[in-house]
Amino acid sequence: MNEKELFEAGCFLPSWTEDTESEIQVLQVHTRKNKDLQTLLTELCEIKERLQDIQQRQWDLAKLVHYHKNNFAKD
């Protein structure tokens, strides 16, 4: 019998109970990659710039909402 016939007959191979995907994901999560200091500092600066951009956008949005709520916007 091939695997399809075994499956249709309700017989399961022992290998079907193994969860190989989660094992692969765990290995990928715990893989350690060392980076040099300059690379880390560059990434940190990029993160800082993104945060500043997000804060600026939040501030601009808050101003627009304030103008809208106080009917300063032109109709």
Backbone as CSV, one residue per row, in Angstrom:
resi,resn,N_x,N_y,N_z,CA_x,CA_y,CA_z,C_x,C_y,C_z
1,MET,0.842,-1.187,0.000,0.000,0.000,0.000,0.888,1.252,0.000
2,ASN,0.434,2.248,-0.728,1.169,3.505,-0.697,0.622,4.382,0.445
3,GLU,1.217,5.538,0.640,0.839,6.390,1.772,-0.594,6.887,1.658
4,LYS,-1.061,7.157,0.465,-2.427,7.629,0.284,-3.424,6.556,0.694
5,GLU,-3.186,5.317,0.296,-4.089,4.224,0.660,-4.064,3.999,2.163
6,LEU,-2.895,4.079,2.778,-2.814,3.933,4.236,-3.597,5.031,4.938
7,PHE,-3.488,6.262,4.446,-4.203,7.383,5.038,-5.706,7.186,4.917
8,GLU,-6.162,6.793,3.737,-7.593,6.592,3.514,-8.132,5.434,4.351
9,ALA,-7.272,4.458,4.677,-7.697,3.322,5.501,-7.653,3.659,6.986
10,GLY,-7.188,4.879,7.321,-7.136,5.269,8.731,-5.854,4.855,9.420
11,CYS,-4.886,4.399,8.680,-3.590,4.017,9.243,-2.622,5.183,9.064
12,PHE,-1.989,5.583,10.129,-1.074,6.718,10.073,0.348,6.248,10.332
13,LEU,1.254,6.722,9.508,2.657,6.393,9.689,3.218,7.156,10.888
14,PRO,4.167,6.566,11.609,4.751,7.270,12.756,5.397,8.604,12.375
15,SER,5.899,8.711,11.167,6.536,9.961,10.756,5.534,11.105,10.610
16,TRP,4.243,10.794,10.470,3.239,11.840,10.326,2.995,12.582,11.636
17,THR,3.372,12.004,12.749,3.142,12.654,14.040,4.267,13.607,14.413
18,GLU,5.350,13.587,13.672,6.474,14.468,13.972,6.189,15.876,13.477
19,ASP,6.496,16.826,14.310,6.274,18.222,13.971,7.613,18.839,13.603
20,THR,7.942,18.780,12.332,9.246,19.271,11.904,9.264,20.784,11.712
21,GLU,8.127,21.391,11.419,8.088,22.832,11.184,8.434,23.612,12.439
22,SER,7.888,23.225,13.587,8.176,23.968,14.814,9.638,23.812,15.219
23,GLU,10.222,22.648,14.940,11.637,22.463,15.246,12.497,23.393,14.405
24,ILE,12.141,23.562,13.164,12.887,24.448,12.281,12.736,25.891,12.751
25,GLN,11.527,26.290,13.134,11.294,27.650,13.597,12.075,27.934,14.872
26,VAL,12.133,26.997,15.795,12.869,27.189,17.030,14.348,27.377,16.732
27,LEU,14.880,26.591,15.820,16.284,26.735,15.465,16.557,28.089,14.828
28,GLN,15.634,28.573,14.013,15.826,29.861,13.374,15.760,31.000,14.379
29,VAL,14.909,30.890,15.369,14.759,31.943,16.368,16.005,32.052,17.224
30,HIS,16.606,30.946,17.577,17.729,30.949,18.498,19.095,30.993,17.814
31,THR,19.091,31.229,16.512,20.358,31.360,15.826,20.956,32.713,16.188
32,ARG,22.165,32.698,16.664,22.808,33.936,17.099,23.707,34.460,15.986
33,LYS,23.530,35.726,15.708,24.345,36.369,14.692,25.056,37.540,15.358
34,ASN,26.349,37.476,15.417,27.132,38.556,15.998,27.402,39.618,14.948
35,LYS,27.217,40.870,15.336,27.482,41.986,14.441,28.546,42.870,15.071
36,ASP,29.281,43.548,14.235,30.308,44.434,14.773,29.646,45.710,15.310
37,LEU,30.375,46.455,16.085,29.852,47.632,16.766,29.360,48.683,15.779
38,GLN,30.078,48.901,14.705,29.673,49.921,13.729,28.330,49.580,13.087
39,THR,28.112,48.313,12.786,26.836,47.882,12.206,25.706,48.103,13.195
40,LEU,25.940,47.767,14.455,24.920,47.965,15.480,24.595,49.445,15.661
41,LEU,25.617,50.298,15.653,25.388,51.729,15.796,24.610,52.295,14.603
42,THR,24.925,51.813,13.410,24.200,52.248,12.219,22.730,51.845,12.308
43,GLU,22.467,50.609,12.712,21.086,50.141,12.863,20.362,50.932,13.938
44,LEU,21.051,51.248,15.014,20.452,52.029,16.090,20.075,53.428,15.608
45,CYS,20.937,54.043,14.817,20.640,55.366,14.257,19.427,55.308,13.325
46,GLU,19.332,54.255,12.522,18.189,54.100,11.634,16.896,53.949,12.427
47,ILE,16.948,53.185,13.500,15.770,53.007,14.355,15.379,54.331,14.991
48,LYS,16.371,55.081,15.453,16.109,56.383,16.067,15.453,57.326,15.069
49,GLU,15.953,57.354,13.833,15.367,58.213,12.806,13.932,57.807,12.490
50,ARG,13.662,56.508,12.431,12.296,56.038,12.179,11.367,56.450,13.310
51,LEU,11.844,56.344,14.555,11.026,56.751,15.695,10.737,58.250,15.656
52,GLN,11.727,59.041,15.301,11.516,60.484,15.201,10.519,60.811,14.099
53,ASP,10.596,60.107,12.990,9.647,60.307,11.899,8.233,59.951,12.339
54,ILE,8.101,58.859,13.058,6.783,58.445,13.553,6.240,59.473,14.536
55,GLN,7.095,59.973,15.429,6.656,60.986,16.380,6.210,62.263,15.662
56,GLN,6.937,62.653,14.625,6.548,63.841,13.856,5.203,63.635,13.182
57,ARG,4.999,62.460,12.617,3.712,62.171,11.976,2.577,62.173,12.994
58,GLN,2.831,61.629,14.191,1.806,61.644,15.245,1.467,63.079,15.630
59,TRP,2.480,63.921,15.753,2.264,65.313,16.113,1.451,66.031,15.028
60,ASP,1.803,65.807,13.759,1.059,66.415,12.664,-0.389,65.937,12.649
61,LEU,-0.595,64.671,12.880,-1.951,64.125,12.917,-2.737,64.703,14.085
62,ALA,-2.095,64.841,15.240,-2.765,65.423,16.406,-3.180,66.864,16.126
63,LYS,-2.330,67.631,15.427,-2.686,69.007,15.075,-3.887,69.026,14.128
64,LEU,-3.890,68.133,13.136,-5.015,68.080,12.208,-6.317,67.723,12.917
65,VAL,-6.247,66.776,13.834,-7.446,66.386,14.593,-7.920,67.557,15.446
66,HIS,-6.979,68.271,16.057,-7.331,69.430,16.878,-8.047,70.487,16.022
67,TYR,-7.494,70.781,14.837,-8.129,71.751,13.963,-9.508,71.294,13.528
68,HIS,-9.634,70.016,13.241,-10.925,69.484,12.802,-11.968,69.560,13.915
69,LYS,-11.577,69.194,15.139,-12.527,69.209,16.253,-12.957,70.635,16.623
70,ASN,-12.077,71.594,16.413,-12.396,72.980,16.766,-12.895,73.796,15.584
71,ASN,-13.259,73.104,14.505,-13.829,73.720,13.311,-12.957,74.807,12.710
72,PHE,-11.641,74.616,12.762,-10.745,75.551,12.102,-10.558,75.202,10.628
73,ALA,-10.969,74.023,10.263,-10.813,73.581,8.872,-11.877,74.239,8.017
74,LYS,-11.511,74.588,6.778,-12.465,75.178,5.845,-13.352,74.082,5.282
75,ASP,-14.586,74.412,5.101,-15.519,73.450,4.508,-15.481,73.500,3.010
